[in-house]
């Protein structure tokens, strides 16, 4: 089948890569694998070639998890979201408008700022919506604010106003909380949960 549209194809930027320590993930998956993924997150010609080989006409790009929501410093998260969206637009979407579109990063450490960035990304950069993780690190790498908490209401109000959907990706669980939302405590302690701090999961 040709002319397919691929959703939530992960991407990264050099600046975001510099913020993360992937040693733990490399120890589990192997350095060769991590190098293979890293190359494909950033290599545009290779991505375009693979799209053509697989019959993909358009790819909707999104930042690999945990993205800006894994940045504990709220001010850094705010600036990183804007810079990341600008970089993805300038590097992928602007030169290849038929092949690439994107879901915006939003900094839910500051929900009002996240609403502003969604508005800007949609109206100025043409983002197709936003991708958010299952929780945002607020107060430390072992603490989180979940998507259904009232602090996030300004962001969801803006998304509803714009008529844009958001897409979600789970983050790695951490010791302090083994539930995905506060409304689902019956998920607590499911087998297979890792005992690690949140860290990026690289998916090409």
Buried (B, 14 or more C-beta within 10 A) or exposed (E): EEEEEBBBBBBBBEEBBEBBEBEEBBEEBEEEEBEEBBEBBBEBEEBBEBBEEEEBEBBBBBBBBBBBBBBBEBEBBBBBBBBBBBBBBEBBBEEBEEBBBBBBBBBBBBBEBBBBBBBBBBEEBBBBBBBBBBBBBBEEBEBBBBBEBEBBEBBBEBBEEBEBEBBEBEBBBBEEBBBBEEEEEEEEEEEEBEEBBBBBBBBB
